[in-house]
């Protein structure tokens, strides 16, 4: 069975707004192979893997290997620097596979994670309204849990049907808009929905100001890029784009797993967001 390699090059590129190649760390890989025993609490039916960090293997290596690139559905509409960086790396994987028959890859493009949608649970629980942009229907996603995504990624090791493919993946159920997410949260709390609707133009104005400042003060560039990232996710769906219509498609976005956003919200209401903090990625 081929080893699975996860490249940290992609993660590094997506975590920085810089466009300078010299500012990016050199690629490294995490190699996963089957372990002998399952750790306590391991998910049943999921392959057990041992990992080690190592440099990328030489193209002439005798043993076949699989490179796995964690990407995301939004690269289908690449308006941001980190999305373009991910697409470049995806292209590098495809080029390497065309040069070396022993090299295979799986590019996984998940939708939103549960934790990225849980930032307002505590504030709403404490009596505050739910904040959303526009009418709350500007975008939608099929969120997936970390556990379900990990199981899908592990399947890429042994499933040859996933080799040399781009694999969009979402969680179970229909796509949810921010409005539907807020309504779900209030229902779980047993309260009447209360919303604050922020015009998306507010973000446009902030980005315009930051872009202007960045021309004079280079240190503001990251803040400007972060504003653009927030604007993108406030208005663009994390779903597959229908090539025929150019519209985001719930039906064309595959579903996987059994964990639901509602279950996640219930747990956060009981236990809080410990271990799921968003840090600098928090908008609300």
N, C-alpha and C positions, 0 to 999 in steps of 0.2 A: 504494500500500500504506500502510496506517495506521501511524503511529509507535507504538512501544510505550513506555509510561510506567510506571516503577516508583516507587512512592511510598515515601519514607523515613519518612513519618508512621507507618506501621504498624510499621516496625522500631523506631522510637523508643518507641512505646507498649509494645512487647513487651519492651524492654530495661530497663524500670523498673517497680518495684512501686508507684510513687506513683499515687494516683487523682485528684490535683488537675489539672484541665484547664489551669490556668495554668502548671503545671510542665512541660508537654509542649512541645517545639519545634513551630514552625509547619510545616505540610506542605510538602515540596518534592518534586520529581520528577526522575528521571533519564530523559532522552529517548534512545531508541535508533533509529538509522536505518541502512540498508544502507551498508556501507563499500565502497570500490572494490577493495581488495586484502586478501587474508587474511594475518594476521600469521604469522610463522614458528611452527610447532608447533600451529596451529589444528586443531581436530578436523574430520576430513573429513565433508562433507555437512551441516555445521552452518552456519546463516546467520551471516555476518560483520557485526558491528554496530559503529557508531561511537556514542559516548555523549557527552552533555553534561548538566550539572546546570542546572536552570532552575525557575522558579516554576510552579505548576500553571497550565495554559492556561485562558483565559477560556472560559466555556460557549458563547460565541458564535463561537468560532474557526471559520474556514471549513474547515480541513483536519480530517478525521476523525482521531481518535486513540484508542489502546487503552491503558487503565490496567491494569497487572498488579499484583495484591496477593499477595505471598508470605505465606501463612497456614500452617496445619498441621492435621492430622487431629484433634488433641485438642480443637479448638474445638467439636466435636460434643458434648462433655461439659464445658462451661465452668465449672470450679470455681475458677479462678484469675483474678486481676485482669487479667493480660496477655491471657488468652484472651477475656475479655469486651471488652477494648479492641479486639482484632482483629475480633470480631464486629460491634462498633459501626462500625468502618471499612468492613467488608464491606457493611453496610447503607447507609452513605453512598455507596458506589460504585453500588449498585443504584438508589438514589434519584436519583443524578445521571443515570444511563442512562435512567431513566424520564422525566426532564425534557428531556434533550437527545439526539435521535436520532443525532447525530454522535459521541456518547461511547459507547464500548464498554469492557468490562472482562473480564478473566479472573482468577479467584481460584484460585490454586494451593495446594493443601493437601498438602504432602509428609509422609511419615512420617519416621522417624529418619535422620539422616546417618550415614555410616560412622564419621566421627571421634568422634561422640558415644558410639559403642560400643567404641572402641579404647583407652579410658583404662587398661585393666588389662593390655594386651599386654606392656608392659615389665616390670611386677611379676611376672606369671606366667612370663615368659621368665627372670626372675632367680630363679625357684624358689619364689615365693610362691603360696599358694592363690588361687583365683578367688572373689571375694566376691559374694554375691547375696542378695536379700531373699526370705524364706520358702523355698519349695521350688524357686525359680527358674522357676516357671510362672505367676506372678501376672500377667504381661503378655507381650505379643509385639509384633513390628513387622516390616515389610518394608523394611529399610534401603535407601537409594538413595545413589549416589555424587553428589558435587557436579557432576561432568561430565555425568552422565545427566540430572540435574535441570536443569542449564543448557540442555541440548539441548531438553528438553521445554518449558522456558520460552520459548526462542527460537522454537519451533514456533507459539507463541501469536500471533506477529506476523502470520503469513500464513494460518493455519488459521481460517477463519471459523466452523468448527464448534466452536471453543473460545470464541467471543465470548459475553459475558454469561452465563457458566457458572461454577459451582464445580467444580473439577477435583481430586479426591483422587488422589494418585499415590504409588506405592511402587516399590521396585526389583524385579528379577527373582527368581523362585523363591518358595518358601513363606515364611510368617511364621515368625520365629525367637524363641523364648523366651530369657531370660538363661541358663538351663541349657543350651540347645542352643548358644548362642554360646560358652559356656565349654568345652563338650565339643569344639567345633570347634577352639578355640584349643589345647587340650591335644593333640588329634590332629595338628595341624600341627607342634607342637613335639616330637611323638613321646614324650609323657609320659603317665603315668597321671593321670586327673583327680583334683584335690584341691579341695574346695570349703569355704568358710565360709558358713553359712546364717544370716543375720541376721534375727531376728524383725521384722516390719514395725512391731510395736508400739513398738520402740525409737524410730522416727521420730515416732510419735504422741506419745510422752512428751516428746521434745525440742521438738516444736512447741507442746505445751501450756505448757511452761516459757517458751519464747520469747514466746508470745502474752501470758502473764501479765506478763512483764518489759516488754513493749512498752507496756502500759497505764501504766507508771510512767516508763519510759525510751523516749521516742519514737525514739531513735536505733537501737533494736533492731528496729524494724518491718521493715526490709529483710531482716534475718537471718531473722525469722519467716516472711516471704513466701518466701524462698529455701528454707526448710525445707519449706513446703507444696508448692513446685514439685518438690523432690526426692521427696517422698512421693507426689505424683501420678504421676510418671514411673516410680516403683518398683512401682506397682500397677495402672496403667491402660494398656491397649494403645494403640499408635499405629496403629490400623486403623479402617476405616469401621464405623460402628454400623449394624447391621441394624435398620431402622425397625420391622419386624414383631416381632422377638424382643427388641430392646433389647440384644443381645449384639454384641461385636466380631466382625467377619467377615473372615477371610483371603480368602475367595472374592470378596467384594464390593469389596475393595481392589485397584484396578488396578495392574498391573505394567508397568514401562517400563525400557528400557535393557538393557545387557549386563554391566555391572560388578557383581561379586558381593562380599559381605562377606568370603568366604573369600580372594579375591584381595587385598582390602585388608589383611586380617590377615597374609597372606604378605609383603606389601610392608613393613608396619610391623615385622614380625619381622626383616627384612633391614636396613631403613633407619631405623627409629625413627619417631617422630611429628612430626618437624620440619615446621613449617608447618601442622600439624593440631592444635596444642595447644588444650586446652579452657579453660585459665585458671581463672577464678572459677567456671565451670560444672562443674568436676570434683567428683564425689562420692567415687568410689574411684580 
